[in-house]
Amino acid sequence: MNKGKQPQSLGDILEKFNPLKDKYISREFQKYGYDLAVELNDLGHKALYIKMAKKVPRPLLEKARYFVKDAKARSKPKLFMWKVRELKKEIKTGAIDKGTRVS
């Protein structure tokens, strides 16, 4: 996963790409969604995370991911989905900007 705040370069992604293991991943958002499912230990719902990686703004997903990473939760997937929902509510009410950077 990307440890810094900068997006991964294409060279870094291709360097880690294993065509035998990652044969169904052809887009960056698919890799991000799959990695998110692995990090949350929820591979059964990897399609959901891939769809979210495509549709939901990346800064919002990153903010929720870092929130879950820092928390000691029994169910990381539930906490992640809750945080995404809360952040979407904040965007809707105007409390945060849609393109908010992860800080």
Residue frames relative to the residue before (quaternion, step in Angstrom):
aa qw qx qy qz dx dy dz
M 1.0000 0.0000 0.0000 0.0000 0.00 0.00 0.00
N 0.5757 -0.5873 0.4516 0.3460 3.48 -1.27 0.41
K 0.2500 -0.8072 0.5198 0.1252 3.58 -0.45 1.21
G 0.7002 0.4353 -0.2595 0.5030 3.58 1.09 -0.67
K 0.6130 -0.5566 0.4113 0.3812 3.52 -1.30 -0.16
Q 0.5788 0.5817 -0.3744 0.4317 3.59 1.28 -0.15
P 0.5246 -0.6105 0.4725 0.3588 3.60 -1.08 0.62
Q 0.5568 -0.5982 0.4564 0.3520 3.54 -1.19 0.55
S 0.4385 -0.6624 0.5302 0.2965 3.54 -1.07 0.68
L 0.6376 -0.5371 0.3906 0.3904 3.53 -1.22 0.49
G 0.6191 0.5565 -0.3349 0.4414 3.57 1.07 -0.73
D 0.6466 0.5136 -0.3145 0.4682 3.58 1.02 -0.82
I 0.6520 0.5104 -0.3133 0.4649 3.58 0.97 -0.86
L 0.6944 0.4724 -0.2823 0.4637 3.58 0.87 -0.94
E 0.5977 0.5677 -0.3562 0.4399 3.57 1.13 -0.62
K 0.7243 0.4214 -0.2292 0.4952 3.59 1.03 -0.83
F 0.5286 0.6618 -0.3956 0.3551 3.59 1.29 -0.34
N 0.0962 -0.7660 0.6351 0.0248 3.55 -0.86 1.05
P 0.3491 -0.7872 0.4606 0.2151 3.64 -0.28 1.18
L 0.6357 0.5165 -0.3447 0.4586 3.61 1.13 -0.43
K 0.7256 0.4138 -0.2342 0.4974 3.58 1.02 -0.83
D 0.7838 0.3191 -0.1405 0.5139 3.59 0.94 -0.92
K 0.2172 0.8447 -0.4764 0.1111 3.59 1.08 0.56
Y 0.7062 0.4410 -0.2786 0.4787 3.61 1.12 -0.43
I 0.6079 0.5358 -0.3546 0.4666 3.58 1.25 -0.04
S 0.0268 0.8264 -0.5600 0.0529 3.56 -0.54 1.17
R 0.7365 0.3325 -0.2093 0.5506 3.61 1.24 -0.20
E 0.6308 -0.5589 0.3875 0.3737 3.55 -1.20 0.56
F 0.6574 0.5155 -0.3293 0.4399 3.63 0.90 -0.84
Q 0.6094 0.5439 -0.3559 0.4540 3.60 1.11 -0.60
K 0.6436 0.5086 -0.3099 0.4807 3.57 1.00 -0.85
Y 0.6525 0.5119 -0.3182 0.4592 3.58 0.93 -0.87
G 0.6703 0.5009 -0.2955 0.4610 3.60 0.91 -0.92
Y 0.6468 0.5081 -0.3131 0.4748 3.57 1.01 -0.81
D 0.6598 0.5016 -0.3052 0.4690 3.59 0.92 -0.90
L 0.6237 0.5329 -0.3306 0.4666 3.57 1.07 -0.72
A 0.6454 0.5116 -0.3130 0.4730 3.60 0.97 -0.84
V 0.6409 0.5098 -0.3199 0.4765 3.59 1.02 -0.79
E 0.6707 0.5108 -0.3003 0.4463 3.58 0.89 -0.95
L 0.7181 0.4124 -0.2394 0.5069 3.58 1.06 -0.77
N 0.3769 -0.7450 0.4652 0.2941 3.57 1.33 -0.04
D 0.5365 0.6022 -0.3916 0.4429 3.56 0.97 0.97
L 0.0557 0.8489 -0.5223 0.0585 3.58 0.76 1.03
G 0.5498 0.6207 -0.3906 0.3999 3.58 1.19 -0.37
H 0.7590 0.3139 -0.1705 0.5443 3.57 1.19 -0.51
K 0.2166 0.8218 -0.5084 0.1389 3.59 1.13 0.55
A 0.5964 0.5644 -0.3713 0.4334 3.62 1.07 -0.59
L 0.6173 0.5436 -0.3354 0.4592 3.58 1.07 -0.72
Y 0.6894 0.4732 -0.2819 0.4704 3.59 0.90 -0.90
I 0.6161 0.5240 -0.3456 0.4758 3.59 1.09 -0.65
K 0.6547 0.4995 -0.3126 0.4735 3.58 0.96 -0.83
M 0.6428 0.5092 -0.3214 0.4735 3.58 1.00 -0.79
A 0.6378 0.5284 -0.3309 0.4523 3.59 1.00 -0.78
K 0.6686 0.4873 -0.2938 0.4787 3.56 1.15 -0.59
K 0.7926 0.3770 -0.1602 0.4516 3.58 0.86 -0.99
V 0.7269 0.4197 -0.2334 0.4909 3.61 0.98 -0.83
P 0.5529 -0.6192 0.4304 0.3544 3.61 -0.93 0.82
R 0.5565 -0.6601 0.4045 0.3015 3.56 -0.87 1.01
P 0.6426 0.5201 -0.3645 0.4287 3.66 0.86 -0.73
L 0.6216 0.5358 -0.3377 0.4609 3.58 1.08 -0.69
L 0.6650 0.4918 -0.3014 0.4744 3.59 0.93 -0.88
E 0.6454 0.5240 -0.3191 0.4551 3.57 0.99 -0.82
K 0.6386 0.5272 -0.3243 0.4572 3.57 0.99 -0.84
A 0.6689 0.4828 -0.2896 0.4854 3.58 0.96 -0.90
R 0.6347 0.5387 -0.3264 0.4476 3.59 1.01 -0.80
Y 0.6784 0.4765 -0.2930 0.4763 3.58 0.90 -0.90
F 0.5979 0.5599 -0.3525 0.4526 3.59 1.11 -0.68
V 0.6893 0.4677 -0.2720 0.4818 3.58 0.91 -0.94
K 0.6243 0.5593 -0.3335 0.4314 3.56 1.02 -0.84
D 0.7107 0.4541 -0.2463 0.4775 3.59 1.03 -0.82
A 0.6614 0.5226 -0.3018 0.4452 3.60 1.18 -0.48
K 0.3306 -0.6918 0.6009 0.2261 3.54 -1.25 0.50
A 0.1268 0.8259 -0.5301 0.1445 3.55 0.26 1.30
R 0.5039 -0.6249 0.5003 0.3245 3.54 -1.19 0.59
S 0.7904 0.1645 -0.0657 0.5864 3.56 1.01 -0.87
K 0.2446 -0.8051 0.5273 0.1179 3.56 -0.09 1.29
P 0.6429 0.5195 -0.3557 0.4362 3.66 0.90 -0.72
K 0.6534 0.5076 -0.3202 0.4613 3.61 0.95 -0.81
L 0.6565 0.5054 -0.3060 0.4689 3.55 0.95 -0.88
F 0.6311 0.5330 -0.3289 0.4577 3.59 1.00 -0.80
M 0.6844 0.4812 -0.2890 0.4652 3.59 0.83 -0.98
W 0.6200 0.5355 -0.3370 0.4640 3.59 1.04 -0.76
K 0.6836 0.4907 -0.2897 0.4561 3.58 0.88 -0.96
V 0.6174 0.5252 -0.3449 0.4733 3.60 1.01 -0.74
R 0.6538 0.5120 -0.3113 0.4621 3.58 0.93 -0.88
E 0.6540 0.5079 -0.3081 0.4683 3.60 0.97 -0.85
L 0.6640 0.4976 -0.3068 0.4661 3.59 0.94 -0.83
K 0.6277 0.5190 -0.3377 0.4718 3.59 1.06 -0.71
K 0.6207 0.5293 -0.3370 0.4700 3.60 1.06 -0.73
E 0.6493 0.5184 -0.3119 0.4608 3.57 0.98 -0.87
I 0.6349 0.5108 -0.3305 0.4762 3.59 1.02 -0.74
K 0.6613 0.5235 -0.3046 0.4425 3.56 0.94 -0.93
T 0.7166 0.4202 -0.2550 0.4949 3.59 0.99 -0.79
G 0.5246 -0.6593 0.4026 0.3578 3.58 1.25 -0.15
A 0.3977 0.7321 -0.4729 0.2867 3.60 1.24 0.20
I 0.7779 0.0754 -0.0664 0.6203 3.60 1.13 -0.60
D 0.5319 -0.6256 0.4745 0.3173 3.55 -1.22 0.52
K 0.6038 -0.5967 0.3950 0.3513 3.59 -1.06 0.74
G 0.7526 0.3673 -0.1983 0.5093 3.57 1.01 -0.76
T 0.1931 0.8241 -0.5126 0.1442 3.57 1.16 0.55
R 0.3792 -0.7108 0.5489 0.2231 3.53 -0.97 0.91
V 0.4870 -0.6283 0.5172 0.3171 3.53 -1.18 0.61
S 0.0832 -0.8175 0.5685 0.0404 3.56 -0.74 0.99
